[in-house]
Amino acid sequence: MPKNKTMSDSNKNTCDPNSGCCSPKEVEDTSTENGIQRRDFLKAMGLATGGVLIGFPAFGMSNSKSDYTIPIDKGLSPEWHKSLYERGIAEVYKGKELAYIGMPIGGICTGTVYLGGDGKLWLWDIFNETKEGIVDKTYKNWQGKKEIKPRDGANYIFQVAPEYPFEQGFGIRILQNDTVWNKNLDFKGFEDISFKGQYPMAEISYRDAKLPVNIDLQSFSPFVPLNIDESSYPATIMRFTVTNTSDKKATVELSGWLENAVLNNSENNKDLKLVNTIEKVAGNTTLFCSANTNSEVLKKQSDFGNMALTLYNSGKKSKAEAGIKINSTVLFPENEQNTAEAVHGEQLVGVLSKTVKLKPGKSKVITYIVSWYFPNLVLPQNKNSKGENKGRLYGKRFANAAAVTTAIAKNYDYLYQKTVAWKNCFYDDATLPHWFLNRTFLNTSILATETSFLLEDGRFWGWEGIGCCSGTCTHVWHYAQALGRIFPELEKNLRERTDFAVIDTTSGGIDFRGSLANKYAADGQAGIVLRAYRDYLISENNAAFLEKNWDNIKLSLQYLINLDAEEGGVANGTIFGEQHNTLDAEWYGNVPVITSLYLAALAASVEMAIAIKDTKAEKEYATILEAGKINIEKLFNGEFFIQNEDPKHKKAIGIGSGCYIDQVFGQSWAHQLGLGRLYNKEMINKSLESLWKYNFVPDMGALRDSISPKHNGRPYALAGDAGLVMCTWPLGGKRDDWEKHWQFGYFNEVMTGFEHQLASHYIWEDKLDYGLSLVKAVHERYGATKRNPYNEIECSDHYSRAMASYGAFIAACGFTYNGPKGQLGFTPKVNPENFKAAFTAAEGWGSLQQTRTATSQTNSLKLAYGKLKIQQIEVGLVIGKTPNSLKMSFNDKPLKTSFKNSENKIIVAFEPIEIKENEEIKVTIGL
């Protein structure tokens, strides 16, 4: 057990909410090991250790080559293009690809527990330690940069080796005739291991030709989209299947062990006694690891709590030992022992096991549940915070870790079935490319890291990235499309308990860090309005949400309207004044990204005003919107949209005449919400073409080498990595004095959240080659041979903006939904002839399917969870095709319908119906 650990406060010293949080400041070198146990996993994989780069530029290299120009011809091969669209096979990692894998595998908002490539749990960031990144280290003098912190991409450059802060693992003992095999179920016990990760579930196989059995592991935490409680257990399930592959009987004992980790991050304390007990409840056996102390101070420490290891359905052939002497790397109970104690600082490990007999060809399942309970969380807040930013909600739901496993065990079959059902819907039954499904959904695991929290009082709260930039920042989190689709109640939680709780009731301005910034952000403000409209869309009852929140939504938009009217006195659909934004600076003048988001917010508000019958607001917003549609065209230079700078703020940084990645972001948001075309289609499409032409870089190493280390930004892409850079000035106009601003480096970076947003827009606009290539570029940057595929990094690890990737999935499906109106649409963009994909709605989820022949098209919807109220379906048709007949069925029974054509789409209306689990509706169109 590591002791005398120094808690890192580097993020507290450097996060400045008023500056945007990422401003560069001096910090101490935090690269000490802090007592963490490091195993030799990387050595076993044949890789270097100690933070050495694998196949990248040499440490300390800072040569600059100023003659590099981003090529117009990207040099992408025909094989690359082909791979974008092929279904392929599920990605399976083996050998050296296993080394850096860390898939978040706990419940959402309960801490960070990684599943390693070898199936061993690691990291264990569950003790409420405030630190920046999964590992808080600063590296000095890298490629001419003074220092690299986690927010700067330290854990992107230097891969994090698996860390095991306490003893925990699983092992197997096999007896056949007179031969006995004892094996760790990790890299120590097996060389032939494969890992298939399809978040929220991973499958690991262990193979050894000398053994008479195969072992397969399914690891997951219950994950049921739309259901927060069923998806936020502080626990991980390890479901082992053992199969006898020989022609003789075999006896197998599978064990699991756990060290008592109470006060794991604290110095040894004689006032605390570690206690392990064995409990048997409802056919399950639990090792409960707790502690006794009379010290109220110790009880309030962040790492005070308890853990449990439960053998589910343990049966008669199980054994348990509360305290075992560690004399081997693989542990099995030696003596039946129900209690064990140790002084804090001594190692106390308990072990459970179950024995099964296997006939040739037969399999049996042995399941363990690992749970934790450390509710003493404290997060940043100030006097203006609404509520106390402390405590974990699971601390109110459960009495302790044993209660967590009891709750899971009680509903295990249901939780397992629904988790598998979602995995099947999203991955196995779908037709989209496996790589694309992985990349667009795996970032949802950010919710299962220390980026995301459910507080004791029920509020949702998030960093931008782990331990960096506090307060569920509006100008970052509004990119995160996954949250509002997979767990819409968490988004509504943010509206009602954070954004609208801190709104300035006079101006409508909303502190973009939930009271911690003392500032408003124009892009984040528009994002709040757009997210509120999505909250409405993903509701089963329009009155409940809109009637409760309409006044605050209007007030939020009014802030932007007032900002619009500052120049000239009348709102004209363009904003000119101070616009703080996600690049942590105040921009002035007409900024295309801010204006486009403003127009999208106006369009969304028009729809909400119509829904709630606020005709005055509807007319006002529609008038401003129409003016803005015309005025934004003045920012188009023939190739892309540029900034009309304010001459009164010549010293301020901006994009000027640059080609900026988010320039038409508002239209991207409009597509996500089914708002249709916001403004000039031709101009928008030319801008998208220009972004690919001028900003997509096949090798970021060459670009970075051409720019001085002072200005080439944070290294979120290195030599050999492709990406789309934030801003370029292909037609000139970049001002040299911008380089004096620390934010200038942002323009030369690639950041996945922005790329995912743009990729989704490309897909919506049928520019599939660009959109899929951009997502694939990110996917390959995070290839397993390079770094952890499950940790997209921007300003620290597991960066929330990366959840924009789900927007690319929505776009590929051409999916639209309006719950209150009972409307659902899908116009598949990728492989529409034979398409199947998952969808989520307000109260249920399932699969959408489309097939086409020369004379017909069939669209169907089948529900796998919950219910769906619906009365209208809209589907796309082959361009130029006109329907000559239509039949619709509900559970194979004819349904009376009416339909109409609309721009290569068909809209089918019918009497309202409620679809339940395993029920299906089908539309067959004759062409």
N, C-alpha and C positions, 0 to 999 in steps of 0.2 A: 504494500500500500504506500503510495507516494506521500511524503509528509514535508513540512517546512516549505510549502509551495508559496511563492510570491504571486499574489494576484495582480494581473495586468490591468493598468488603468490608462493604457495608451489612447484608447478611444475617447475617454473623458478629456484628455489633454488636447486632443486635436479636432474633435468634432465641434464645429462652430455653426449652429443652425442658421444664424443670421447671414452668414456668407454662403450658405448652400451646403455647408458641412464638410466639403472635401478640400478646403483650402489647405495649402501646404504649410506645415509647421514642424518645428524641431521635435523629435521624440527620441527617447533613449533606445538603444539597440535591445530588442526583446527576444533575441534568438537563443536564449538559454533553454535547456531541455525541461527545466522545472520538475524533474523527478519522474517524468512519464516513462513507463516501461516501453521500450521499443524492441519488437521482435525482429528477427532477420528475414521477414517475408520477402523484401526486395532481393536479398542475397539468394534466397531460394528460387526466385524468378530469373536469376542471372543478371540483375540490374544493379547499377551503382547506388550507393546510399549517401546520405549526408548533404542533400540539397544540390547535387550535381545535375546539370542539365543533360538531357539525353538527346543527342542529335541536333542541338541548337547552337547558335553562335557562342563563341567562347566568353566566359565570364570576364567582365571588365572591358569588353570590346566596345569602342566608341567611334570607329571610323565613319566618316560622313561622305557620301557621294552625291553631290548636288545635281547631277545630270539626269536623274531618274524622272521619267514621265509615265503616268498611268497609261497603259496601252489601251487603245480602242478595241483592238482584237484581243479578247481575253484568253485565247488559246485553249479553250475548253474542248476536250477531245470528244469524238462521237461516242466513245464508251461512257464518258461522264454523262452526256446527254441521255443516253439509253438508260443508265442506272437511275435517273431521276424518276422515271415512270414505272419501272418494273416492280411488281409486287415483291419479288425476291423471297428470301426466307428470314425467319426471325433471327436477329443478331445474337450470336453465341460467342462468348469470349473464352479463350483458352491460353495457357502458357503465360508469356510475358504480358499479355493483355489484361491479366487479372491483377497486376501489381498495384494500380492506383485506384481501383474501383472502390467507391464509397457511396452506396445507394441509401438514401434516407429511408429507414424502415420502421420508424415508430409512428405513433398516431399524430395527427396534425396538431400543431400548437402545444406539443408536450416535450420539446427538446430535440436534440440531434443524436440519433443512434445510426451508425452506418452498418450496412452489410457489406463485408469485403468480398473480393472476387473469389476467395476460397470458402465463402460461407460463414466466416467468423465475424461476430459482431465487434465493432471497434469505434473509436472516438469517444462515445459515451459523454456527450456534452449535455448532461441532464441536471447538473448541479448549480445552475443559475449563476455561473461565473460570467461576469461582464468582461468580454474581451472582443477584440476586433478579429474577425475571421475564424475559421475552424482551428487554425493555429496562428497565434499572434506573434509573428516574427518580422523583424525588419532586417533587410539585407543591405549592406553598404556597397557603394561603388560598383553598380552594375551598368555596363554599357554607357558610361559617362554620367549616370544619374547618381546623385548624392546618396539616395536611399530609396528602397522599395518596401512599402508596407503592404499589408493585406488589401487595403483599399486601392493600392496601386497595381495589384496583380501579382503580389509575391507568391501566392499559392497557385498562380497560373504558370509562372516561370519555373518555380521550384516545387516539384510534385511532393505532396505530403505522404510520407510513409505511414502505413497503418499503425495506430497507437492503441495500446490496451492498458488503461489506467488501473485496472484491477483484474483479478483472475476470473475468467469466465470462459466456458467452452463446452463442447460436446465430444463424446467419444463412443467407440463401438468395440465390443468384444465378440468374436465369432468362434464358436466351438463346433468342430466337425470331426468325428472319429476321435483321434488323439491329438489333433492339431488345434492350437489356440492362436488367434490373431488379436492383438490390441492395437487400435488405431485412433489417432485424433481425427476428428472430422474437420480438417482444415489442411493447410499446405504441409504441415508437419507429418501428417499421416498418409497423404496421397499426392502423387505427382500428376495424375490424370484427373484434372478437375475442369469442369466447364460451367460457365455462368451465363444464364439467359435472364436479362432484366427487362421486365415489362411493368414499369411502375403502375400500381402499388405492390406488385408481386415479383419475386425473383425465384428462379429455379436453378438449383445447383446440383450437378451430378458428380459423384465420386466413383471412380473406376480403378480397379486393380485386377489384372488378369489372374493373379495368384489367389484371389479371394473367391469363395463360392457364392458371394452375394454382391449385388449392386445397391448403392445407397443414393437416394434422391431426396433433395430438400426443397420444400416450398417455404419461403419466408415472406411474411407480410404482417402488417398491422391492419385490423379491419378497416375497410375503406368502402363506404357506401355513398356515392355522390348524392347531394341534396340533404344528407343526414349528418349533421355535425356531431351529435352525441355518439353515433355509431362509428364515427371515423376519428375520434379524438381520445382513444384510450392510450394512457401512457404505458404502452406495452408492445411487444413484438412476439409473433407466433413463429415457432420453428417446427414445421410439420415434416417429419422424416418418413420416407417409405423405403422399406428394406425388402429386396426381392431375392429369393434363392434362385440363382442361375445354374446351379449344379444339378446332378442327378441323384444327390443324397440329401438326407435331412441335415438341417443346421440349426444350432441354437444361437440366438443373438441377444446380447445385452447392450442396450443403448443408454448411455448416461449423460447427464447434464450437471454442471457444477457452477457455483456462484459464490464469489467472495462478498462478505459484508462490507459495503462501501460507504457506510454512513460517515459523514465528515471526511470524505475522501480527499478533499482539497485543503484540509486544515492541518495545522500542526498537531502532533500527538498531545492528547489531553487525558490526564489521569482521572478526571471527573466524569469520564464517559466510559461505559462498558458496552461492548458489542455483544449482541445476543442473537443467536440463530435458533429457530424452533421449527419443528416438523408438525404440520397440521394436515389432517385428512378430512375433507369436506366433500360430500356428494360424489364420492367415487374418485376424487382427485387428490393428489398428494402435493402439498406446498411446502417449500423451504422458505421461511419468512426471516429476512435479515433486518433486524432493527437495532435499537440502542436504548440504554437506560441512563438517565442523568437527572440530577436535581437542579442543574444550572439552567435558568431561564435564558441566559445569554446564549448558551450552546444551542438550545432549542430553536432560537431565532436565526441561527446561521443559515446561509443560503444552501449549504450542502448537508443540512440535517434533514433526515427523513427515513425512508426505508425502501427495501426492494424485495422482490419475491421471484421464485422460480417454481412454476407449477407443472407437474406431470399430469397432463389431462387424461382422464379415463385410465388411471394407473393400474387398476385391477389387482389381483392377488400376487402376481409375479413381479412385484415392485419392491424396491429397497430404498432406504433413506438414511443418511448420516448427516447430522447437523454440523459436525465439525470433524474434518478429516485432515490428517497430516499429508502434506504435499510431498510425495516421494517419486513422482513421475509426471510426465507432461499430460498423460491421460488418466483420469480419476474414475474410480468405481467405488461404491459403498463397500466398506469392509466390515463394519459393525452397525447394527441397528441402534441408532442414537437419536433421541427426539429433541434434546436441547444441548447447546454448547455456548460457552461464553469466552470472551477474551478482552483484555485491556486494550483500549484504543491505541493503535500503533502496531499491535500484533495482527498477524494475518489469520482470519477466521473464514474458512471455506466449507460450505456444505455441498452435498452431492446427492442426486436422485438417480435411480435407474429402473428400467423395465426390461424384463426378459421375455422373449417370444420364441416359439419353435416354428420352423418353417419347413414345409415339405417342398420337394423340387417344383420349381415354377411358381410357387406361391409368394404373395406379398403381404406385409402387414404395416400398419401406420402407427407411429409413435410420435406424439405431439407434446411439445413443451411451450409454455407461455412465460416469457420474461417480462416483468413489470417493474416500474419505479414510481416513487412518490416523494418528490422534493418540491413542495409548494411554496417555499420561502423566496419568492421572486421579488426583486426590486428593480424598476426601470426608471429612466430619467423622467422628471416632471418639474413643473414650476408652480408658482402661486396661481397661475391662470388655468392650470390643468383641470379638466372636468373629471372628478373621481380620482382615486389613487391608483397610480400605475404600479401595482404590486400584486403579488399572490397569483397562483395559477387556478384556473377554474376547476381543474380536476381535483383540487384540494377540497372543494365543496361537494363535488359529486361522489367522492369515495372517502372512506375512513382511512385507508392505507393501501399499500401495494397488493396485499393479499386480497382485499376487497375488489381490486381491479381485476385480478385473475379469476376470482369467483364470478364476477359479472360476465366476463368473456366466456368462461366455461359454461355458464348457464345457457348462453345463447350462441354457443360455438357453431353449431351446424348452420344456423341462419347466417351468421356473420361470415363464415367461410363461403357459403354458397353465393351470397351477394357480392362478396369481393371477387370471387371467380367469375361471376356473371358479368361484372363490369369489365374485367380483364378480357373475357371472351368477346364481349360487345366491341370493345375498343380495338383490340389487337387481332385475336385469332379468327373472328368471323368477318373481319373487314377486308376490303380489297385494296385499300391504299397501300403504298410501299411501306414495308416494315420500318425502314430507317426513318421515314417521315413521321410515322405514328410515334415512334420512340422519341424523336427530338421534339415533337410538338406537345407531347404530354408529360415527359419526364420532369419538366420544370414545375409542374404542379407539386412535386415533392418539396419545393421551397416552403410549403406550408408545414412540412414535417421537419423543419429545422429551427434553429434559434433565431431565424429571421422573423418568425411569426408566433404570436402569443394570444391566448385567450386568458384574460385577467380574471382575478377572483370575483370582480363585480360583473363579469359577463361581457365586458367590452373586448373587441378585437384590436390588436395593436401590433405594429410591425416596424422593424428597422428597414432601411433600404436594402442593406446587405448585413450579414451577421455582425452585430456590435458596432455598426457604423451608420450614422445619419438617422436620427431618431424621429418618431412621431408619425409613422404611417404616411410619409410624405406624399401629398396629393399629386405633385408633378412627376412622380415616379410610379406610384401604384395605379394611376389611371391607365397605364399601358397594360397592366396585368389582366388580360382577358380571362384567364383560367378561373380566377377567384369568383367572378360574377356568374359564371356558367356552371361551375362544379359545386360551389357552396354559396349560392346567392344570398343566403341569410347573413353571411359574414359581410358581404358588401352593404346590405341594408343596415347592418350593425354600424358600419363606418359612417353611413349617412346620418343616421338618427342619433348616435351616441358619441360621435366625434365631430364630424364636419358641421352639422347643424347645431351641435352643442356649443361650439366656439364661434359661431358666426357673429359678426358685428351687425347688430340689429339696425344700425343706421345706414352703413355703406353697403352691407351685404358681403363684405370681404371675409374670407375664411382663412385663418392662419394655416399655412400649408403644412405645418408640422403639428397640428392638433394643439396649439397654444405654445409650442416650444420655439417657433421661429420669430414671432413678433413681426411677421411680414406676410403679404399676400403674393401668390404666384398666379400670373394671368393664365398660363396653360393649365395649371392644376385647377384653377377656378372653373374653366370651361369643362375640364374633365369631370368635375363633381356634377355638373348639370347633365353631362352625357351618361355618367354612371347612374344618376338618378332615373334617367329615362330607361336604361337597361333594367334597373331595379323594378320599374313599373312593368316592363315587358315580361320579365320573368316572375310574374305574380299571377295567381289565379283569380284575384279580385282587384279590379282597378280602384275601387272606392277606398279600400282600406289603406293603400299606400299613398295614393295621390292626395286624398282628403287630409291625411295626417301631415304630409310634407310639402304640399303645393306652395304654401306661403314662403317657406324657406328656399324652395327651388327657385321661385320667382325672384326672391331677394338675392340669391346667388348670381343669377343671370343679370340682375340689375347692376351689380358691381361692374360687370363687363360693359353694359350699355352706358353707364356713367363714364367709364374710361373711354369709350368710343366718342361720347359727346364732348369730351374735354377740348378737342380740337374742332373749333367751328361752332360749338354749341348745340349741334343736332347730330344724333346718332345716324351714321351712314353705312354701318356694316363693316367698318374697318377701325382698328384701334391704332392710336398714334402715340400715346403717352408712355410712361414708364411701365415696362413689362418684365418683371422678374420671371425667370423661366428655369427649366430643368438643367440648363448649362450653367447654373449658379451665378448668373449675372443679370443686370438690368439692361435690356435692350430698348431702344427708342425708335420711333417712327413706325411705318407700316411694315410689320414682320409677317411674312406669308404663313408660317406655321401657326402663329397666334391668331391671325385673322381667320384662317381656315377652321381652326378649332372653335372659334367664336361663331362662325357661320353654322357649324354642325350643332353647337349648343342652341342656337336660335331655332334651327330646324326641329331639333328634338323638343324644344319648349313649345313650338307651334302644335306639335302632335299631342303633347300633354295638355295643353290648353283646350284643344278640341275634345279630348277625352273627358275633361272635368267641366266642360262647357263654360270656360272663361273666355267669352268672345272678345272682350276688351284686350286681354293679353294676347290672344291669338292674332288679332289685327295688328297690334303694335309690333309683335315679333316678326310677323310675316312681312310687314312693310320694311323693317330694317334689313331683314334677310334678302329681300329682292334688291335693295340698294347695294348690299354687300356683294351679291353675286356679280354685279356690274363693276363695282369698284376694285374688287380683288384682281380683275383682269389687267388693271393698270400696272400691277407688279410683275407681269409676265414680259420677259425680254426677248421672246421669240423661241427660246429653248427651255427655259425654266423660270420659276418665280423667284424674285429677288427682293431684298429689303429696300424700302424707300427710307433712307436714313434721315434723322432729325438733325438739321444743322445746328440746333441749339445744344446738342450733346455730342460734339465731335470727338470728345475724349473717350466716350463710351465704346465698349467693344460690341460687335454685332457680326452679322454675316455679310452685310453689304451686298455686293453683286455675286456672292458665292452660291454654289449649288449645294443646298443643305438637305440632309437626309429626310427631315420631317416636314419639308415645305408644303406638302399636300396632306398632312396627317388628318385634317378634319374630314376629308373625303374618305379616308380609310376607316375612321370611326363611323361615318355615316353608313358605309357598307355593313359594318358589324351590326348596326342597329336597324337595318332595313329601311333607311331613310331615302334611298335612291340617290340620284345625281344632285350634288350640291351646286356645282357651278361648271364652267366650261370644260366639257369632256376632252376636247382636242388639246387644250392647254395642259390639262392634268396628265394626259397620256404622253405628251411630249416631255413633260417634266420627269415622268417616270423613266422614259427612255434616256433622258440626259443623266439621271442618277446612275443608271447602269453604265452608260458610256464613260462618264467622267469620274465616278466614285468607286466602282468595283475594282478591287486590286487583287490580281491573281497571286501575288506574293508580297505580303505586308513587310517582310524583312527588307526588301529592296527599297520600299518607300520610306521605312523608318531610317534606313541608313543614309537616305538623301536629306534628312532633316536633322538639325542639331539636337543633341539629347535634351537641351533645355526646352525645346518646343515640339518634340515628336510625340508627346503625350504618354499616357500610361500603356504598358506593353500587354494589351489584351489579345494581341496577335503577334506572332514572331515569324522568323524566316520559314518559308514553306506554307504559311497559313494564308488562306484567301479571306477576304472580307470586304465590306463596303464602308469606306471611310466617311466620317461625319460631314465634312464640308471641303469642297475644292473651289478654286477660282479659275476655271478653264478659259474664261474670256477676260481675265485680268480683274483688277479692282481691289485686290487684297491690300489693306493698309498695313504698312510696316509697324505703325505705332500700336497696333493690336497686340503685338508680340510682348509688350510690356505687361499685359494682363496675364495673371496665372491661368485664367480659364482658356487662353488661346490653345493650349495643348490638347484640349478636348477635340478641336476640329480635326486633328490628325490621328484620332483613335478610331477603332472599331469597337462597338458595344452591342452585345447580342440583342438586348431588348429593342433597340432602335431597328436593328436589322430584321428581327422577327415582325415588327410592325410594318416595315416596308415590304417584306416578303408577302405578308397577308394582302397588302394592297395590290401588289403585282398579280397575285392569284385572282383577286376579285375582278381585276380589269382584264383577265384572260391573257396576261403575260406570264404564262406558266413557266417557260424556260427560265426567266429571270427569277421568279418567286421561288421555284423549287431549287434552283442553283444557289440562291442565297441561304436558304435553310440548310442545304447540303454542305455549304461552306462552313457554317457554324458547326454542323454535326461532325465534320472532319477535323475542325480545330479541336474539338473535344473528343477525338478518337481515343480509345482506351490505351493504345500504345503510347500516346503522348501525355495524357492526364486523365483525371477523373471525369467520365462522361456525364456525371450527375451534378456537376457543380459549375454552372455558368457564372462567371465572375465579372462584376463591374466595379462598383465601389464597395469592395469586400465580397465575401463568398455567398453563394446561393442568393444572388441579387434578385430582388422582387420584380424588377422590370422584365426579367427574362420570361415571366409568365405570359408575356405577349405572344409567345410561341403558339399558344392555344388558338389565337386568332387566325393563324395560318391554317390550322385544321378546320375551323369554322368556314374559312374562305374556300378551302378545297371542296367542302360539302355544299357550298352555296346555300348555307343554312340561314333561315330567318324564322323568327318566332314572336308572336304577340299573344301572351297568355290571356289577358283580359278579353281579347276579341276572339280567342279560340282559333287563331290562325297559325299555320305552320307551312314553311316552304323549303324546298331543297332543289337546287339546280347544280348537280355535281360538275366540278370543273376538271377533275382528273379521272380519266378512264370512265366516262359517263355511260358507255355501252354496257358495262358490267360493274356496277358500283354498289358497295355496302359499307356503312359506317355507323358509328354510335352517335347519339344525340342526347341532350338533356333539355328538359322543359321545367316548368314551375314545380310540378309535383311528381314527375316520373322521368324515366330514361329507358332507352332501348336502342333499336337499330332501324336505320333507313335503308331501303334497297331500291335500285333502279336497274332494269335490263331493257335493252333495245334490240329490235330486229328491223328488217327492211320495211315491215308493214305494221309494227306495233311497238308500244312502249308500256312497261308495267312498273308502277311505283307502289311500294308497300312500306308500312310502318308497323313494327311489332314492339310491344312494351315488355321490358324485363323487370321493371321495378316501379312501384307506386301506381299512379293513375294519370291520365291525360284527358283534359276536356278540350274538345276540338269541334269546329264546324266549318272549317275551310282549309283546303290544301292547295298550294301553288307549286307547280313543277315546271321545269324547263323542257322545251322541245328542240329537236334538231332544227337548225336554222333552215327556213324555207318549207318546213313540213306544216301541214294543216290537219288537225284532227277531224276524222269523219265519223267517229263513234266513241263512246265512253261508257264503261261499266265500272261500278264501284261496289265492293263488298265489305262487310264487317263480320269477322269470324265466319267467312264463306257464305254469308247471307246477303242478298242484294240490298243495296242502299239507294234510296231515291236521291238524285242529285240534279244540280244545274251547273253549267259551266260556261266560261267565256274565254276568248283568246286575248292576250295582251303582250305584244312585243316578244314573240317566240316563247311565250309561257302560256300555260293554261291554268285558270283559277277554278277550282271545283268547290262548290258550296253545297251544304247539306244540313239537315236538322242537327242541333247539338247532340253529341254523344260523349260518353265517358268510357275511355278504354282502360282496361285493367291489366294486371300482369298476365303475360302469355297470350293476350288478345292481339288481333291484327286487323288492320284495314288495308285494302288493296284497290288500286285504280289501274284499269287496263284501258289504254287509249289506242284506237285504231287509226292508222296513218295512211 
